[in-house]
Amino acid sequence: MSGPAAASPLLHLRDVAKSFGPVAAVQGVSFALHGGRVHALAGENGAGKSTVVKMLAGVHRPDSGGLELEGRPISPDGPAAAQAAGIAVIHQEPTLFPDLPVAENIFMGRQPTGRFGRIDRGAMNEAAGRLFARLGVAIDPDRQARGLSIADQQLVEIAKALSRRAKVFVMDEPTAALSGVEATRLFAVIRGLTERGAAVLFISHRFDEIFSLCDDITVMRDGAWVSTDRVADVTVDTVVRRMVGREVSALFPKQDVDPGDVVLDVRGLTRTGVFEDVSLTVRRGEIVALAGLVGAGRSEVVRAVFGVDRYESGDVRVGGRLLPPGSPAAAMAQGIALVPEDRRQQGLVMELSVERNATLTRLRPLATFGLLSGRGERRAAADLARRLHVRHGGLGDAVGTLSGGNQQKLVLAKWLATSPQVLILDEPTRGIDVGTKAEVHRIMSGLAAEGMAVLMVSSELPEVLGMADRVLVMREGRITAELPGSRATEESVMFAATGQPGAGA
């Protein structure tokens, strides 16, 4: 596969390989990053992307092969050496010193000094201000880092890298925790970096970002290089096929089901300033999607249905029975389960084991005379993990050791253990690779085929169109359109989401 033609690359990975014991994490991977271009690195979880990033960051050294920066071999023996060489890694969630000013975070260990060796805070703030001006953003250099949004923390890290004269910027899932507006601002900053000659390696599971921002793309699978191309020369279908080794149609294994009786009936749900007069139904065997732009009120509605948030008027019925507002316990008792948007903060207890997380919703049934049976807990957790194909080292391992996709399947397993009538999924495949997405979609479709009512919130239009029997579009807290899944298109959903002419209700 021919790669993008260009002059000498800024950074070249040449046949790098890295193993951990008998496991080959990366084997024979080669690609080049060029100044002035954004290069996407795509692949499923476990494809070897993180190992490549850690080799670039100096955390791991290749077992064979090597790195070249501006034509010269480099072998950074730690993060500090990689930074000194001109390679900056911007992580999804930066770690700043929260009680220090922004400017001091940027120049930590390199603060300008004045007379008698004291830190010249005026010069430091002025230098930080110039860096932010180069990036085209407004952040007060003198404010504390505590309280900065994730997006602003990333910009502080980029400013720090600029202060070190970084030539190569590696961005690992930088938009996973950002809003649409914040992501747009980050993309403008990235384009500014490349306009000044920097090379950017961009890692994302979001194909819309890759195809709107990136110039080149390298695909990895099972630790090996698959292809490198100009983004303009490939399609999403081509990239997905190379990543997972199968056709795109397999990503949405939706079974046709004749819907049964209404299970979830929401009428006139209102919470002032958040959502208004929201009414919807979900039948047995049906997958209904709530679509819309970020801030439309979709997550707030499903949280209110489950009882996490209160509402002022309207009612929720499950199987014809009125559900008291503001009580997740009552919602669970009547057969509702909610898989939340933020699996790490709201769906799992990261310090606990795989087996304990899998059975958190079933501790009472697993107990005898108030005492939890360890054997029963392990058996139940093993059954759930097997059913949902959760890949883990051991049931006793901390859940934080699992990949994002397996964490998401474990959250699903935890709630399926309650045998719900209604399953609410808020962004069920956010931040997981396409292969695991297909597994989650298979699980969703199978549950619907068994008669479960599924209500899904998703910002990914291909997922909405591929999995939903009906699409309800929200805008500014109200449902503006209802579209049969067979007739919904990206255009009709976006028209309804933005209020532009052409939406069909």
C-alpha positions as semicolon CSV with decimal commas, in nm:
position;residue;x (nm);y (nm);z (nm)
1;M;0,000;0,000;0,000
2;S;0,155;0,325;-0,105
3;G;0,168;0,601;0,153
4;P;0,145;0,979;0,121
5;A;0,420;1,135;-0,086
6;A;0,612;1,410;0,091
7;A;0,957;1,548;0,161
8;S;1,170;1,415;0,445
9;P;0,953;1,327;0,746
10;L;0,990;1,491;1,084
11;L;0,951;1,159;1,262
12;H;0,989;0,811;1,119
13;L;0,906;0,482;1,291
14;R;1,106;0,209;1,122
15;D;0,998;-0,151;1,174
16;V;0,945;-0,106;1,551
17;A;0,850;-0,406;1,763
18;K;0,770;-0,447;2,131
19;S;0,681;-0,756;2,333
20;F;0,577;-0,805;2,695
21;G;0,677;-1,156;2,789
22;P;0,531;-1,392;2,527
23;V;0,282;-1,128;2,402
24;A;0,387;-0,930;2,092
25;A;0,213;-0,593;2,142
26;V;0,366;-0,433;1,830
27;Q;0,544;-0,612;1,548
28;G;0,719;-0,451;1,253
29;V;0,530;-0,120;1,242
30;S;0,655;0,157;1,012
31;F;0,506;0,495;0,921
32;A;0,621;0,856;0,895
33;L;0,492;1,188;1,031
34;H;0,547;1,495;0,816
35;G;0,561;1,857;0,919
36;G;0,247;2,052;0,836
37;R;0,023;1,743;0,837
38;V;-0,212;1,566;1,079
39;H;-0,167;1,189;1,074
40;A;-0,440;0,964;1,215
41;L;-0,355;0,634;1,384
42;A;-0,658;0,402;1,375
43;G;-0,721;0,056;1,511
44;E;-0,930;-0,138;1,758
45;N;-0,848;-0,154;2,128
46;G;-0,558;-0,397;2,147
47;A;-0,430;-0,308;1,800
48;G;-0,108;-0,169;1,949
49;K;-0,177;0,206;1,929
50;S;-0,110;0,272;2,298
51;T;0,221;0,082;2,282
52;V;0,328;0,294;1,983
53;V;0,238;0,610;2,177
54;K;0,438;0,493;2,478
55;M;0,742;0,425;2,257
56;L;0,715;0,776;2,117
57;A;0,678;0,914;2,471
58;G;0,989;0,733;2,593
59;V;0,793;0,512;2,835
60;H;0,885;0,196;2,641
61;R;1,191;0,133;2,426
62;P;1,147;-0,075;2,109
63;D;1,285;-0,428;2,123
64;S;1,385;-0,386;1,759
65;G;1,358;-0,122;1,491
66;G;1,385;0,242;1,589
67;L;1,280;0,605;1,570
68;E;1,428;0,881;1,356
69;L;1,369;1,250;1,423
70;E;1,459;1,478;1,131
71;G;1,667;1,197;0,983
72;R;1,867;1,125;1,300
73;P;1,818;0,810;1,509
74;I;1,682;0,875;1,858
75;S;1,628;0,638;2,149
76;P;1,459;0,828;2,432
77;D;1,512;0,648;2,762
78;G;1,227;0,824;2,940
79;P;0,955;1,090;2,898
80;A;1,198;1,372;2,977
81;A;1,431;1,257;2,699
82;A;1,141;1,236;2,453
83;Q;1,033;1,589;2,546
84;A;1,389;1,716;2,510
85;A;1,402;1,560;2,163
86;G;1,090;1,753;2,061
87;I;0,811;1,495;2,105
88;A;0,509;1,600;2,313
89;V;0,230;1,362;2,415
90;I;-0,103;1,528;2,501
91;H;-0,310;1,283;2,700
92;Q;-0,689;1,257;2,717
93;E;-0,688;1,382;3,077
94;P;-0,376;1,589;3,157
95;T;-0,229;1,594;3,506
96;L;-0,145;1,949;3,609
97;F;-0,048;2,079;3,953
98;P;-0,393;2,204;4,058
99;D;-0,282;2,454;4,323
100;L;-0,024;2,627;4,102
101;P;-0,094;2,902;3,848
102;V;-0,129;2,810;3,481
103;A;0,197;2,986;3,390
104;E;0,392;2,796;3,654
105;N;0,248;2,467;3,524
106;I;0,379;2,559;3,178
107;F;0,730;2,649;3,295
108;M;0,766;2,403;3,585
109;G;1,137;2,352;3,646
110;R;1,224;2,620;3,388
111;Q;1,077;2,934;3,546
112;P;1,246;3,260;3,437
113;T;1,437;3,421;3,721
114;G;1,535;3,775;3,804
115;R;1,771;3,927;4,054
116;F;1,888;3,702;4,336
117;G;1,750;3,395;4,154
118;R;1,388;3,467;4,240
119;I;1,113;3,361;3,996
120;D;1,019;3,650;3,768
121;R;0,641;3,600;3,768
122;G;0,580;3,897;3,542
123;A;0,809;3,756;3,271
124;M;0,663;3,408;3,319
125;N;0,303;3,531;3,280
126;E;0,402;3,738;2,977
127;A;0,567;3,437;2,812
128;A;0,262;3,218;2,886
129;G;0,036;3,486;2,741
130;R;0,238;3,487;2,419
131;L;0,204;3,108;2,395
132;F;-0,174;3,125;2,434
133;A;-0,186;3,405;2,178
134;R;-0,001;3,177;1,933
135;L;-0,263;2,913;1,999
136;G;-0,545;3,163;1,955
137;V;-0,703;3,096;2,296
138;A;-0,773;3,310;2,600
139;I;-0,657;3,156;2,928
140;D;-0,540;3,371;3,220
141;P;-0,178;3,267;3,295
142;D;-0,216;3,380;3,656
143;R;-0,522;3,171;3,745
144;Q;-0,495;2,846;3,938
145;A;-0,506;2,526;3,734
146;R;-0,770;2,388;3,969
147;G;-1,112;2,419;3,811
148;L;-0,989;2,432;3,450
149;S;-1,197;2,225;3,211
150;I;-1,035;1,921;3,050
151;A;-1,024;2,118;2,724
152;D;-0,834;2,406;2,886
153;Q;-0,600;2,165;3,065
154;Q;-0,509;2,015;2,727
155;L;-0,437;2,363;2,592
156;V;-0,207;2,428;2,888
157;E;-0,020;2,107;2,801
158;I;0,006;2,216;2,437
159;A;0,140;2,555;2,548
160;K;0,394;2,375;2,768
161;A;0,504;2,168;2,469
162;L;0,539;2,481;2,257
163;S;0,755;2,637;2,527
164;R;0,985;2,335;2,491
165;R;0,995;2,385;2,112
166;A;0,815;2,057;2,040
167;K;0,812;1,952;1,676
168;V;0,586;1,645;1,705
169;F;0,255;1,642;1,895
170;V;0,094;1,307;1,981
171;M;-0,273;1,342;2,078
172;D;-0,429;1,028;2,225
173;E;-0,811;1,044;2,220
174;P;-0,800;1,418;2,297
175;T;-1,173;1,480;2,234
176;A;-1,317;1,190;2,437
177;A;-1,414;1,421;2,726
178;L;-1,479;1,738;2,523
179;S;-1,802;1,901;2,409
180;G;-1,854;1,976;2,042
181;V;-1,756;2,340;2,088
182;E;-1,440;2,246;2,279
183;A;-1,343;1,991;2,013
184;T;-1,388;2,252;1,739
185;R;-1,157;2,488;1,928
186;L;-0,899;2,211;1,971
187;F;-0,909;2,137;1,596
188;A;-0,839;2,504;1,523
189;V;-0,538;2,486;1,756
190;I;-0,415;2,168;1,584
191;R;-0,442;2,331;1,242
192;G;-0,247;2,627;1,377
193;L;0,030;2,394;1,494
194;T;0,060;2,231;1,152
195;E;0,057;2,567;0,978
196;R;0,374;2,644;1,175
197;G;0,535;2,320;1,054
198;A;0,459;2,079;1,339
199;A;0,360;1,717;1,280
200;V;0,055;1,585;1,470
201;L;-0,029;1,221;1,538
202;F;-0,403;1,206;1,614
203;I;-0,569;0,901;1,770
204;S;-0,949;0,882;1,778
205;H;-1,231;0,630;1,747
206;R;-1,445;0,901;1,583
207;F;-1,432;0,877;1,206
208;D;-1,597;1,216;1,151
209;E;-1,302;1,375;1,333
210;I;-1,043;1,177;1,138
211;F;-1,196;1,258;0,802
212;S;-1,248;1,629;0,875
213;L;-0,913;1,698;1,045
214;C;-0,649;1,455;0,925
215;D;-0,436;1,446;0,609
216;D;-0,299;1,091;0,638
217;I;-0,408;0,773;0,813
218;T;-0,230;0,459;0,930
219;V;-0,435;0,154;1,025
220;M;-0,310;-0,111;1,270
221;R;-0,460;-0,450;1,354
222;D;-0,339;-0,707;1,608
223;G;-0,017;-0,515;1,670
224;A;0,080;-0,497;1,303
225;W;0,080;-0,225;1,037
226;V;-0,200;-0,268;0,782
227;S;-0,193;0,044;0,563
228;T;-0,096;0,410;0,531
229;D;-0,286;0,638;0,294
230;R;-0,395;0,992;0,233
231;V;-0,732;1,036;0,403
232;A;-0,871;1,170;0,076
233;D;-0,795;0,836;-0,091
234;V;-0,996;0,613;0,147
235;T;-1,349;0,586;0,284
236;V;-1,484;0,507;0,630
237;D;-1,591;0,165;0,502
238;T;-1,239;0,094;0,377
239;V;-1,079;0,196;0,707
240;V;-1,326;-0,004;0,917
241;R;-1,277;-0,313;0,700
242;R;-0,900;-0,291;0,750
243;M;-0,935;-0,235;1,125
244;V;-1,167;-0,524;1,199
245;G;-1,109;-0,755;0,903
246;R;-1,475;-0,775;0,807
247;E;-1,743;-0,581;0,618
248;V;-1,903;-0,267;0,765
249;S;-2,250;-0,424;0,745
250;A;-2,141;-0,654;1,030
251;L;-2,113;-0,353;1,263
252;F;-2,491;-0,315;1,289
253;P;-2,630;-0,670;1,328
254;K;-2,989;-0,553;1,377
255;Q;-3,252;-0,827;1,388
256;D;-3,602;-0,755;1,258
257;V;-3,852;-0,788;1,542
258;D;-4,227;-0,725;1,549
259;P;-4,273;-0,487;1,846
260;G;-4,512;-0,594;2,120
261;D;-4,702;-0,397;2,384
262;V;-4,586;-0,062;2,518
263;V;-4,357;-0,114;2,816
264;L;-4,224;0,239;2,879
265;D;-4,473;0,526;2,851
266;V;-4,346;0,879;2,922
267;R;-4,600;1,163;2,913
268;G;-4,540;1,540;2,931
269;L;-4,212;1,519;3,122
270;T;-4,092;1,871;3,208
271;R;-3,802;2,017;3,402
272;T;-3,784;2,393;3,363
273;G;-3,485;2,510;3,162
274;V;-3,376;2,156;3,079
275;F;-3,654;1,976;2,888
276;E;-4,021;2,040;2,824
277;D;-4,329;1,831;2,745
278;V;-4,133;1,520;2,646
279;S;-4,354;1,225;2,556
280;L;-4,236;0,890;2,419
281;T;-4,312;0,520;2,419
282;V;-4,097;0,210;2,381
283;R;-4,249;-0,130;2,301
284;R;-4,127;-0,481;2,371
285;G;-3,867;-0,582;2,115
286;E;-3,815;-0,224;1,999
287;I;-3,500;-0,010;1,994
288;V;-3,585;0,361;2,009
289;A;-3,305;0,617;1,967
290;L;-3,297;0,967;2,115
291;A;-3,085;1,170;1,872
292;G;-2,982;1,536;1,868
293;L;-2,694;1,770;1,929
294;V;-2,497;1,791;2,254
295;G;-2,704;1,996;2,499
296;A;-3,040;1,901;2,348
297;G;-3,148;1,741;2,678
298;R;-3,135;1,373;2,583
299;S;-2,926;1,247;2,876
300;E;-3,124;1,464;3,116
301;V;-3,450;1,302;3,001
302;V;-3,330;0,944;3,052
303;R;-3,178;1,033;3,390
304;A;-3,517;1,173;3,492
305;V;-3,697;0,861;3,366
306;F;-3,466;0,645;3,581
307;G;-3,513;0,873;3,882
308;V;-3,159;1,010;3,910
309;D;-3,290;1,363;3,842
310;R;-3,629;1,498;3,946
311;Y;-3,887;1,649;3,710
312;E;-4,163;1,898;3,785
313;S;-4,451;1,759;3,583
314;G;-4,546;1,463;3,368
315;D;-4,537;1,094;3,450
316;V;-4,353;0,773;3,371
317;R;-4,528;0,436;3,349
318;V;-4,368;0,092;3,318
319;G;-4,604;-0,184;3,208
320;G;-4,894;0,049;3,287
321;R;-4,780;0,114;3,645
322;L;-4,701;0,470;3,754
323;L;-4,339;0,517;3,859
324;P;-4,274;0,754;4,152
325;P;-4,035;1,035;4,048
326;G;-3,684;1,076;4,182
327;S;-3,629;0,715;4,294
328;P;-3,379;0,494;4,109
329;A;-3,463;0,215;4,355
330;A;-3,828;0,229;4,249
331;A;-3,724;0,236;3,882
332;M;-3,510;-0,075;3,932
333;A;-3,791;-0,248;4,120
334;Q;-4,026;-0,187;3,828
335;G;-3,774;-0,319;3,575
336;I;-3,576;-0,023;3,441
337;A;-3,198;-0,035;3,400
338;L;-2,977;0,261;3,303
339;V;-2,629;0,221;3,151
340;P;-2,492;0,575;3,206
341;E;-2,290;0,790;2,969
342;D;-1,979;0,800;3,190
343;R;-1,898;0,437;3,265
344;R;-1,589;0,517;3,475
345;Q;-1,754;0,771;3,707
346;Q;-2,115;0,651;3,712
347;G;-2,119;0,291;3,590
348;L;-1,832;0,119;3,770
349;V;-1,634;0,134;4,094
350;M;-1,288;0,137;3,945
351;E;-1,110;0,021;4,263
352;L;-1,325;-0,292;4,295
353;S;-1,281;-0,623;4,119
354;V;-1,445;-0,740;3,799
355;E;-1,665;-0,984;3,990
356;R;-1,780;-0,731;4,250
357;N;-1,871;-0,474;3,981
358;A;-2,061;-0,738;3,783
359;T;-2,275;-0,830;4,085
360;L;-2,326;-0,491;4,253
361;T;-2,692;-0,483;4,149
362;R;-2,750;-0,839;4,279
363;L;-2,575;-0,844;4,618
364;R;-2,894;-0,908;4,818
365;P;-3,013;-1,210;4,615
366;L;-2,661;-1,355;4,632
367;A;-2,648;-1,328;5,012
368;T;-2,757;-1,592;5,262
369;F;-2,878;-1,464;5,601
370;G;-2,717;-1,132;5,517
371;L;-2,379;-1,284;5,433
372;L;-2,248;-1,262;5,075
373;S;-2,145;-1,593;4,923
374;G;-1,807;-1,553;4,756
375;R;-1,862;-1,869;4,555
376;G;-2,206;-1,753;4,441
377;E;-2,070;-1,410;4,350
378;R;-1,791;-1,561;4,142
379;R;-2,027;-1,799;3,966
380;A;-2,274;-1,519;3,883
381;A;-1,996;-1,289;3,763
382;A;-1,842;-1,564;3,549
383;D;-2,179;-1,636;3,388
384;L;-2,236;-1,269;3,307
385;A;-1,883;-1,221;3,173
386;R;-1,923;-1,530;2,955
387;R;-2,262;-1,418;2,824
388;L;-2,135;-1,076;2,717
389;H;-1,788;-1,193;2,608
390;V;-1,609;-0,973;2,864
391;R;-1,235;-1,031;2,821
392;H;-1,047;-1,017;3,151
393;G;-0,732;-1,153;3,311
394;G;-0,916;-1,276;3,619
395;L;-1,244;-1,205;3,797
396;G;-1,047;-1,082;4,097
397;D;-0,860;-0,819;3,892
398;A;-0,945;-0,450;3,939
399;V;-1,197;-0,337;3,678
400;G;-0,957;-0,056;3,581
401;T;-0,734;-0,318;3,414
402;L;-1,001;-0,384;3,149
403;S;-1,012;-0,206;2,813
404;G;-1,280;0,059;2,763
405;G;-1,490;-0,177;2,554
406;N;-1,479;-0,454;2,813
407;Q;-1,563;-0,205;3,088
408;Q;-1,871;-0,105;2,890
409;K;-1,976;-0,467;2,845
410;L;-1,931;-0,517;3,221
411;V;-2,165;-0,224;3,295
412;L;-2,416;-0,390;3,063
413;A;-2,367;-0,721;3,242
414;K;-2,427;-0,559;3,581
415;W;-2,763;-0,423;3,473
416;L;-2,872;-0,728;3,277
417;A;-2,832;-0,921;3,602
418;T;-3,146;-0,738;3,723
419;S;-3,352;-0,889;3,435
420;P;-3,497;-0,551;3,331
421;Q;-3,801;-0,491;3,113
422;V;-3,659;-0,159;2,991
423;L;-3,290;-0,104;2,915
424;I;-3,177;0,258;2,879
425;L;-2,838;0,303;2,713
426;D;-2,678;0,649;2,723
427;E;-2,401;0,666;2,458
428;P;-2,349;0,287;2,470
429;T;-2,042;0,279;2,243
430;R;-1,866;0,606;2,323
431;G;-1,488;0,572;2,331
432;I;-1,470;0,206;2,229
433;D;-1,329;0,058;1,912
434;V;-1,537;-0,047;1,615
435;G;-1,500;-0,419;1,674
436;T;-1,630;-0,391;2,031
437;K;-1,904;-0,160;1,907
438;A;-2,023;-0,444;1,686
439;E;-2,035;-0,673;1,991
440;V;-2,237;-0,418;2,192
441;H;-2,474;-0,377;1,896
442;R;-2,513;-0,755;1,876
443;I;-2,601;-0,765;2,246
444;M;-2,855;-0,482;2,203
445;S;-3,018;-0,652;1,907
446;G;-3,031;-0,986;2,086
447;L;-3,195;-0,833;2,393
448;A;-3,459;-0,664;2,177
449;A;-3,522;-0,993;1,997
450;E;-3,585;-1,151;2,340
451;G;-3,856;-0,891;2,404
452;M;-3,669;-0,622;2,597
453;A;-3,760;-0,257;2,535
454;V;-3,445;-0,056;2,457
455;L;-3,414;0,324;2,473
456;M;-3,079;0,448;2,339
457;V;-2,918;0,792;2,350
458;S;-2,648;0,826;2,084
459;S;-2,456;1,110;1,920
460;E;-2,327;0,878;1,646
461;L;-2,562;0,899;1,350
462;P;-2,444;0,573;1,188
463;E;-2,529;0,395;1,514
464;V;-2,871;0,561;1,532
465;L;-2,952;0,476;1,170
466;G;-2,811;0,124;1,193
467;M;-2,979;0,014;1,516
468;A;-3,301;0,208;1,578
469;D;-3,655;0,101;1,487
470;R;-3,766;0,459;1,557
471;V;-3,566;0,781;1,592
472;L;-3,684;1,062;1,820
473;V;-3,491;1,384;1,756
474;M;-3,449;1,640;2,035
475;R;-3,364;2,007;2,005
476;E;-3,344;2,254;2,293
477;G;-3,519;2,021;2,536
478;R;-3,810;1,921;2,312
479;I;-3,879;1,633;2,074
480;T;-3,896;1,790;1,729
481;A;-3,935;1,484;1,505
482;E;-4,020;1,115;1,511
483;L;-3,881;0,914;1,220
484;P;-3,923;0,545;1,138
485;G;-3,580;0,380;1,135
486;S;-3,634;0,259;0,779
487;R;-3,686;0,616;0,654
488;A;-3,444;0,809;0,876
489;T;-3,137;0,955;0,706
490;E;-2,844;1,162;0,830
491;E;-2,997;1,463;0,656
492;S;-3,345;1,424;0,808
493;V;-3,206;1,373;1,158
494;M;-2,973;1,674;1,132
495;F;-3,249;1,893;0,988
496;A;-3,465;1,813;1,291
497;A;-3,174;1,853;1,534
498;T;-3,077;2,196;1,404
499;G;-3,423;2,333;1,323
500;Q;-3,341;2,381;0,957
501;P;-3,607;2,344;0,684
502;G;-3,643;1,988;0,561
503;A;-3,708;1,807;0,889
504;G;-3,990;1,559;0,868
505;A;-4,195;1,479;1,176
